[in-house]
Amino acid sequence: MRLLIELVVSFASTIGFGIITNIPKRTLLPAGITGSLAWVVYVVVAGQTPNMILPNLLAATTIGLLANVAAIWVKAPVNVMYIPSLVSLVPGAIIYMSMKNFTLGRETAAQAGLVKTLSIAIGLAVGFVIAEAIFKPIRRPLRHWFEARR
Amino acid sequence: MPSEKQVIALCGRVGKILLENGAETGRVESTVEYIGAAAGVPISCHAEMTAIFVDADTDTATHLIKVRTKDFNLRQVDRINSLSRAFTSGTIDYATLESRLTTIESSRRDYSWPQKILGAGLVSVAPMLVFQATWADLGLAFFVGIGGYLASQWLGRRTTTPYISIGLGGMVIGLLATLLQRLGVATSADNIIISALMPLVPGVAITNSLRELIARHTISGLVRAMDAIMVAGAIGAGVVVGSACVSLLLGGAL
């Protein structure tokens, strides 16, 4: 039940960000599916470990794989899927909290926030690298497979 | 056949649209080079966040296009992508490519305002907070987020000063959220603020920054990362000013 709510909310939020950044209509659905599944991966993994990096890493890997498949499927640039799917994972809230602490003169909290942002960003980046590495050898066969079915 | 100069100029226009609307530099370079090769002119392209260089390998002439990134519009990237696919696969000829490119440059397809407002509202309910904030707060965040988004869009169309429109968005959100808490409608202003900031958060910049760094386009990656930090700073400052205004008006601690 809890996961279902998370799935629906993150789906809506991915679609919403897709509309704001103006992605083509045919890519809204694949982007929404990618974003919501990645968020569920994040929630499940984050429930198992106190580690900040691992959930972000696995969620980014999920996005990387699904977005690449979707990009071939609907014939669109990968970035069009990546950007809306990442909206729930991108450490925007933490950057904001840290900048707020900065403006209020709480330097220690501000620095902690920036380091946290950096570690999440590293987690996401490593996840993407893993996804790209896995996807590279299967891109061409997958494209042929989709073309043959069309 | 088009002359070398014409192909270089056209490739420059393609690159400019891609970079301005949020494509990564690697994609800009490869798309431009594919189009050049398909048009019969071997082209080298070097894209950086602020400029694109297009050079025909057979000639000494180099074309430099200045780019200033502003509003992202991923649909333009997609349209150029489809166009270049059609051209490189031989479905359309050079003249069609040129005329379609002009169409893409002059017409920006967009979602309607009601759709965008709904989108901003949906983003404003952050999944991060679903089981931390109360449902009432998330419901309020839906509307506060729309307010912040509209404020930043409104100012963004009226000024060229960077970062100020996003700061105004943050300010409106801080103002509304603190006001709602003071009036006793909302439980936690902080939760509403974090949730409602989602449409303004520099998601495109952070995503692209990561992808550029991974692809070893280090300079572009750092430029985008710094831009993201500046945007976050503008939002943070805006929110603090907004909350402070409410505190000044209604009294109480800042």
Interface residues (C-beta under 8 A of the other chain):
Chain A: R2 I5 E6 V9 S10 A12 S13 I15 G16 F17 G18 I19 I20 T21 N22 I23 P24 T27 W39 K75 A76 P77 N79 V80 Y82 I83 P84 L86 V87 S88 V90 P91 G92 A93 I95 Y96 M97 S98 M99 K100 F102 T103 L104 A121 L124 A125 F128 V129 E132
Chain B: G22 A23 E24 R27 F72 N73 L74 R75 V77 D78 N81 S82 R85 D110 Y111 Q115 K116 L118 G119 A120 G121 L122 V123 S124 V125 A126 P127 M128 V130 F131 Y149 I193 I194 L197 M198 P199 V201 P202 G203 V204 I206 T207 N208 L210 R211 L213 I214 A228 I229 A232 G233 I235 G236 A237 V239 V240
